[in-house]
Amino acid sequence: MRKTMLAGAAMAALAVSTGAAHAQADKLAAAFGAREDVEQASLSPDGTKLAFIRPTGGQGAAIMTLDLTKPDAQPVGIGVVDGKPERLSGCRWVGASRLMCTIYGIVRVDGEIAYSSRIIALDADGKRVKGMPMPRGFGVALSSGSIVDWNPGVENSVLMMRQQLASAETGTWIGDSQSGFRIDRVDTVTLKTTMVERADAKVREYLSDGQGHIRVIGRSDVDNASGYDKPGRRYFYRTADAKAWQPLSIVMPDGLGFDPYGVDAATNVAYGLKRANGRLAAYSMALDGTGKETLVFAHPEVDVAGFARIGRKGRIVGVTYVTDRQQVKYFDPELEKLGASLAKALPQTPLIRFIDSSEDENLMLLWAGADNSPGRYYLFDRKARKLDGLLDDRPHLDGIKLATMRHVTYPAADGTRIPGYLTLPPGKDSARGLPALVMPHGGPGARDEWGFDWLAQYFSSQGYAVLQPNFRGSTGYGDTWFQKNGFQGWRVAIGDVGDAGRWLVKEGADAGRLGVFGWSYGGYAALQSQVVDPDLFKAVVAVAPVTDLDRLRGEGEMFSNYKIMREFIGTGAHLVEGSPARHPERFKAPVLMFHGDLDRNVGVAQAKLMQSKLVGAGKKSELVVYDGLDHYLEDGSIRASMLAKASAFLSAAMPAK
């Protein structure tokens, strides 16, 4: 795939007169565009080995292991995929010396783009490789399943949620004609399979207690006429000593119900999120039949984002939330104390996350980073009180001075204070006299937060002041802030993005060198800002952008949540008024777009439509299409080329006086 992909990228570059930009990407673009050197790290149950994924060329990756018992040991590759099309998304330990890894690729099914995945198991030396069987029967299965319990009480075994296809056969593992998702206990060495939960056509979610017992299920009702899932999900639980399911909660799109995230076997409760006073809060729900619900944690200003976990059992140890930066509130007093002491020991990298632990939770794998530190992995021995550095996330940035990021607020047109993050070039303490970029985030159901950002860092290295606004329509700040989401409430969201640019100018940034750069929804926001105020931004860069809301509503027909997504985008005048492809005549600034042709999140047809409309209206626009890449463009050399080209485009469109 890499040869095809690079050839496709070069052909696209030639088509838009980019020349050999890929080969000429400067050193900074290559350094910032490179993928993280460590992905999906996992600690073995006995704490003696580390496994992680390391990128190779293109979209390829290698499975690496590191012997932690030998001080001078180096990582060893035990398996590799070339990204043509197989890619790696994660590896975890199922035993002291055995791993399970997910391999996936992008395929076309009936003309639609889909992800196909298969889970494999292999020993720590790369031997005894076994692939989990794919479902058989009538229909198309795109996955061998997903793991819901990494420690069901039997070494080298897991509980897997697997699709059962309808079949007229009997006497096979498929069983009868019932289709749906089932739970199997799978021995990863012999591939012996034992059914734990029968297939249920309505079940979309299973939650285990981390000890081999399914305690909660989530069912979605199906519209018989269309075959698509209806909005909402009904959850059921069983007590520790029973088989029968009892109602737990109903979660609708408004989020008012208790949404379970995990089960704690020791306390016999489910932890989940539920709205309280307009914000997401953490609750526990007793699974003993009493239905007792207890508020665990709520923040007065922001949503609870999720739960912190450690170990193979996925033990929930705290809640996460983001104020100006990510925070963790631990339930366990010892972990709370440990987190505080580690923060003191690593004052330059205050973002500290527990990634994994040994089975006895004595050895802790942790990551520490900051805005100007891409991050480093450590092993902490709690008994010995010893902290050892292991691996750097982005060693290719060593020696490059990185920028700091600070939390700011700025006024919207209606007086609302909008939070965001300002990254200034190293050595600068204000935006005065600088070229500037507004960089709205994707989503729209997302938010930016304090920490290392490779895009903001690259453009600050090129001399730009970069502002990342958490405009209204972002998640994390409660219902009032989210409003109707960034599509249905586009006027407010895009207004906030424009006001970010106006604030930069008031802070002294060069109004003639003010640009906007966005990815996904951020790309939509960048383009739609031209419709709202064509004179504000002098250059627009959009990566994988949404350009037509009505067309977006029609994408993804092969997926069960199709109707839910259509309702999220909504109907009405905003489908036309809020679609930049419907208003090409409004554009004044030159536009540069990038898109992968295997993007399932936002089809490449969106960017092609925008390009056609802009060219047809006589506007200056350029589109680079990368063959074989999806929404995230996860190829370091392609990202480097994109950064270098975007930088050259911005410089040409907004030259210094």
N, C-alpha and C positions, 0 to 999 in steps of 0.2 A: 504493500500500500504506500510505503514512503516514497518510492520512485514515482508512482503514479501521482501521489499528492504533490510532490515537489514539481513535477512536470506540469501538473495542473496549475499550481501557483505561478510558475514561470509563464505559462501561456496566458493566464489572467493578467499578469503584470505586463506582458507584451501588448495585450489587447488594449490596455489603457496607457501605453507608452511609459511604463515605469522602468524599462530597461532592466538591468541586473541588480535591482535593489536588494534582493535576497542575499546575493553574494557580497554586496557592499555595505551591509548593515554595520554600523559602527560598534566599537567595543562596548560602549555603555548600553546600547540597545540589546546586544547579545547577552550582556551580564544580567540586565533586568528582565529580559524576556525569557531567560532560561527557566525551566521548571524546577521546583523544589528538589533538592538532592535526596531528601528523606520524605517518604510518604507512607502513611498508614503503619506506623511502628507498633509492634506488639511484643510483650515480654512473656517468655515461657512460664508455665505454672510453677516450675522450680526456681525461676529467677536466674537461670544460668545462660540463657540465650536470648538474643534480640532478633526479630525478623522485621524487615521493612522493604518497601518498594523503592527502587532507584531508577530514574528515567534513563533510557538509552537514546539512540537517534530517533528522530521523528516522533511518533506517538508510542514508540516501543518502551519497554520497561523490563527490569530484572528483579527477581525475588532474591533478596540478600539475607544472609544470617551472620550474626556476630557472636562469637564465643566470649561471654562476659567473665569467664573464670581465668582467662589469660590476659594479663595487662597489655601485652603488645599485639594482641590479635587484630587482624584486619577483616573487614567484611568480605564474605565469600558469596559469589553468585551461584545459586542452585537451580535457577530456571529463568527463562527469558521468553518474551513474546515480542514480535517485531512491529506491532501496530498496523499490520497489513492483512486483515483488519483487527486481529486479536490484541486486546489491551488488558491491563491489570487494574482492578479497582480496590483490592485490599487482600491482606493475608492475616490470619490469626491462628494462634496455637489451639489445637484440640487435645494435645497431650504434651508430655515433657519433651518429645522429640518429633512431633508431627504437626503439620500445618494444613490449613484449608485456605485456598485462594480463589477469588472470583475472576474469571476471564470473561471479557465481554467484547462485542463488536457491534457495529452499526450495519443493519441490513434493511432491505426494502421488502415489504410484504404487501402485495396487492397495490403497489404504487406508493404506499406510505412508508415513511422512515420509522424504524423501530430498533430498539436495543435488544440484542440476543445475548444471553449469558449462560455460562456453565461453571459450576464449582468443581475444583479438583482438590485432591488431597495428596500430600507428598511428605516424605521424611525430611528431617533437617539437613540431610546430606544430598537431597534432591532425588533420592531413589524411591521405589515403590509408589510411583505416580498412578493415581486412580481418578477417573472422571465420574462424577455423580451421574447416574442414568437420566436421560431426558424422558419426559412423559410420552406414552404411546396412546394412540386412539384416534378418534375422529376429531380433526381440528389441528390448529397450529400451536405448538408450545414454544415459547421464546426463551424459556429459562428452565434450568434443572432444579430450581428452588431457591429458597433463602433460609438462613439459619436463625432459629428463634431461641436456641439454648445451646451454648458452647460447653456446658458442663452438666450433662444429665445423669451423672453418677457412674458412668462407665468410661474408662480411659479410651481416648481416640474415637469416641462416639459423639454425635450431635443430634439435636432435634431439628428437623427440617420441615419447613412449610413448602409443600410441593403441589403442583397442579395435577389434578386427575381429569383426564379427558374422557368424555362420554364414549362408551364402547359397548358393543353387543356381545363381546367376548366374556367368558367367565373363567375362573381358574387361573387368572393371572393377577399380578399386583394391581392392575387397573380395577379389578373388582367388577361391580355391576355397572349399569348404565348411568349411575349418578356421576355428574361432573362437579368440579369445584376444587377448593383447596383442602388438603388433608395434612396431618402431621405424622411424620415417620421418624423413628429412631434409626439412625444409619451408622453402621460400623464403617469407619473410613478406610480400614485396612482390607476387610473382606467384602465390603459393600452389602453385607447382609442388612436387610430392611425389615423393621417391625412396625406395623401400623399402631399409632398411639391415639389419633383422633380421625374418625371417618370424614370423608369429603362432605363439604357443605357448600352448596352453590352460592349461598349468600355471605359466607364468611370472607372477609377481606383482611382480617388481622387476628393474630394469636399472640398472647402474652404469657410467657413462662415465669416461674418463680426463681429461675436460675439453678434449680435443682432437679430439673427433668419433669416438672409438672405444669401442664397448661392450666392457668387459673382464670384467664379472661379471654373472651373472644369479641370481635367487633363485626357486626353484620350490616350490610347495606341492602336495602330493598331495591329491586330491579323493576324498571318500567317494562311491562310485558310487551307493549306495543313496539318500543324502540330497541329494547335490550340493554339500554344504558342504566347506570346506577342513578337512583333518585338522590336528591340532596339529603344529607344527614346520615348518621350511623348510630345503631343501637348496640350497646355493650351489655354483656352478660358475664357473670362470674359463677364459680363453684366454690363451696367451702372446702377446706383442706381434706375432709374425710368423705366427700360425696362426688358423684358423677353428674348429677342433674345441674342444669344451668338455671341461674336466677337472674332477673333483671338487675342491672347495675346503673345504667344511665343512658340518656339519649343526647347526642351531640348534633346540633343543627348548625347551618352556616353562620348563624349569629354568635356561636360559641358559648351559649349560656349553660350548656350541660357540662358535666364532669367528663373530661377527656383523659382516659388512663394512659400513662406512659410506661409504667413498669410495676412489678410486684416485688415486695419484700417478704421473703418466706419467714424470716425471724419474727417480724412483728405482725404478719398476716394481714397486710394492708396493700392496697394499690395506691400508687402515687400518680397524680395527674394535675392538669391545669383546668381552671374554670374562671369565668369572668366574675369579678367582684368590683363594684363601683366603677365599671367602665374599663377595667384593666384585668389582664390575665394574672391570676394568683395561683400558688401551689397549694393543693389539698391532698389529704390522704382519705381513703375510703376503706373502712373495715370490711374484710372478706369473711367474717364469721357469722354472717346472717343478720347482724343488727342493722346494717346499713349506715353506721355512724360515720359522719363526714366531719373532718377536722381541718381547719385552716392551718397550714404549715408556715407559709410565708407570703406576704404581700408587700409591695413597695408602693409608696404614696404617689410616685411620679411616673414610673415606667412599668412595663409588663414584665412578668417572669418569663424568661426565654425558654427555659427547659431545665433538665436535671443533670447533675454531675454524677458520673458512675466510675467505678474502678473494678478491675479484675475480670476474669472469665465469666463470673456469675453476673456481671453487670450490676453490682450492688449500688443502689442509689444512695449517695452520701451527701447530697446537697442540691441547692437550686442555683441556676445561673440567671443573671439579669445584666443589663447594660445601662449605666447612667451616661457619664461622658466616656467611660471605658468599661470593659467587661468585669463583672464581679461574681464571686461565688459565696453563697452563705451555706456553710457546712452544718449538717445535723450532728455529725460526730465531733465532739469537743476536741478529741485528739487530732483530728485532721484540721480543724480550725486553727489549733495551736501550731501545727506543722506548717500550714500554709503561711501563717504570719511569720514564723521563724525563717522560712525559705525566702520570703520577700525581703527580709533584712539581710540575708546572706547574699542575695542577688539583686542589689538595689538598682542596677542599670537595666534590669529586665523584669519589670514589675508584673507583667502578664505571666502568671504561672498556672499551668494546667496539669493535673494528674492524668496521664494517658493510660496507664495500665499498672498492674501490680502482680506480684507472685501470689500463689494461692493463699498463703498465710498473711498476705498484705504487709510483710516486713520490707520487701524490696519494692520500691516505687519507681516506675518510669515516669519522668515528668519532662515537660517542655517549658522553656522560659524565653520570652521575647519582649519586644518593645516597638515603638514607632520607628526608631532608627536602628533596630536590631532584628533581623529576619527570624532569629530563634535558634536555640540549641537544645539538644536532648541530654538529660542527666539521669543517672541511676542513684537513688538515695536509699541507703541502708538505715532503717529506723533504729535498730538495736545498736548498731555501731556509731550512729549519728555521722555517717560518712557520705559525702556527696561527690560523685565522679562525673566529669563531663564525658559525653559519648560522641555525638555527631552534630555537625552544623547543618541547618536547613538549606542555606544558600552560600556555600563556601566560595562560589564564583564572585561574590560581592566583597570579598576580603580586600582591604586596601582602598575601597571606594568610600568617600565621605558621604554619609547618608543624612537626609534632612529630618528635622523634628516636625511633629504634627501637634497642633494645639486645638483644643475645643473652643469654638466661638459661637456666638449667636448674632443674628442680623435681623433687621426689621423687614417684614413683608409689607406690601402696600396697605394692608388693613391694620398694621401695627403689631401683628403677632410676631413674637420672637422665634426665629427659625434656627434650630441647632445645626451645627455642621463642624467640619474639620478643615483647618487651614494648614497646608504644607508649604513652607517657603524654601527657596533654594538655600543650601548650606551657607551660613555666614550672613544671611539676611534676617533682619528683625521686623520688616514690614513689607507690604506689597508696593510701596511707593516707587513709581517709575518702572515697574516690572510688567512684562507681558503676563497675562493671567488666563487660567482655564477654570471654568465651572465643570465639575465632573459628577453629574447625577448618577445615583446607583441604579442597579437593575431591579427586577421584581415584577410589579411594584411592591409586592409583599416582602419587603426586605428593609434594611437600614445599613448605613455605614457605621463603623465604630473605630475607636482609637487603636492603632497598631500599624504594623508594617503593611504597606500597600505598594505592590510593584509598579502599578501604573502611576500613582501619584509621585512615587520616588523617581521614576524615570523622567517625567516631565519637569519635576523640580530640578533635576540634574541638568536639564536643558535651559534653566533660567526662569521657569514659569512659577508664579504663585498659583497653587491649586486649591480650590475650595470644593469640598464634597458636602452638599447640603442634604440633610434629612428632612426633605420637604414634606408637607402634609400629604398623606397617602402612604407614608412610610409606616412600617410596623414597629412595635416596641414601645410606643408612647401612648397606647390606649385607644379606645374606640373613637373618641372625639378627633384625635389626630389622624387616624386612618381614614375617617370619613367614609366615602363611598368607594374607596380604592382609587388608585392613580389613573384608571381608565375612565370610569364613570365620573370621577371628580377631577378630570384632567385640568380644568380651568384653574383650580386652586393650586394643584401640584406644579403645573408648568409656570404659573405665576410666581411661585416660590423660587423656582429655578432661575427665572429671569431676575428676580430681586437679588439673588445671590450675585449675579454679575454686576448689578447696579451698586451693590454694597462694596464690591471689590474696587470699582472705579472711585467711589467716595473715599475709600481707604488709600487712594493714590495710585492704583494700578492704571496702566496706560489704556485708555478707552479705545484707542485705535488698534490695540493688540489684545483684544478680549475674545477668546474662543470658547467653544463648548465641546466636550468629549463625553460620549456615553456608550454603554454596552447594554444590549437587550432593551429593557424598559428605559434605561438611561439613553440609549440611542434614539428611542422614540421621543424622549423628552428633548434631546438635542435638536432633532428635526422639527418637532412641533413648536419649539421656541421661535423658529423662523416665521411660523404662521402667526404667532401672537405679536412679535415685535421684530420685524425683519432688520431693523437698524442696530439692534443691541449687540449681537455676536457677529464678529467679522469673519469667522471660519467655523465650520461644523464638521466634526468627525463622529461617525456613528458605526458601531460594531454590532452586527446581528440585530438590526433595529426592527421593531414593529412599525409599520407605516400605514396600514389600513385596518381599522378595528373590526369592520364587518368581515373582511377576509380572515382575520385572526379567529373570529367566532366559528368559521367553517373548517378550521384545521383540527386534526386529531380525531377524525370520525371513527377510527378503529379502536379507540381506547374507551374504557368503561366510564370514565369521568367526563366524557365529552359534553354532556348536557350541563353538568355542574360548571364547567369552564365557560360555556356559552352564557349562563346566567351571571357569572362573575363579571364578564365584559358588559352584559346588559344589552338593552335595545333603546332606541330613541335617537334624537337629533345628534347626540354626541358621537355616534358612529361616523357621521360625515364631518361634523364640525371639529372633532378631535382627531382626525386622520390626516397626517401631513401629505400623504399621496393625493389627497383630494384638493390640495391647495398649492400646487407647484408655482403658480403665478406670484405667490407672496414672497418667495425666496429672493434674497439679495446676496447673501454670503455664499462663497463656494463650498461645496459639499464633498467629503470623501467618505466612502462606506467600505466596510469589509464584511464578508459573510462566508461561512462554510456551506458547501452544497449538501451536506448531510445533517443539517440542523433540524432536530425534531422539536425543539422548544419554539423557535420562530423560523418558519420555512424561508428558504432563500428567495422564494418568489416575492416576499415582502420587499426586500432590497431591490430586486430586479424591477418591480413595479415602480418604486420610488425613482430609480435611475431613469426608467423610460419616461415617466411623467416630467422629471426635471429637464431632461434633454429635449423632450417635445416642447417644453415651454421656453427653450432657449437659455436655460440656466447652466452654470458651470458645475458639473458633478462628475464624479469618478467612482466606479465600483470595482473592487477587487474580490473575485470569488475564488475561494480555496477548495480544490477538489479533495474529497475524502475527509474533510474536517467537519466537526459538529459545532454546537453552540459555543463551546469554550475554547476552541482553537488550541488544544493542548499539544502543541509542538513548539519547542523552544526556538528553533530556527525560524519558523513561521512568525511567531510572536516578535522575534527580533526584527524581522523584515517589516512587520506591521508598525512597530514602534518607530523605526527609522523613517519609513515612508510618511507616517503621520507627522513626525517632527519636521521633515522637509516641507510637507504640505502647509503646515501652520506657519513656518518661517516665510514661505513664499506668499501666502495669503495675507500675512500680517507682518510685513517687513519693518525692521527697526528704522526709525527716522534719523 
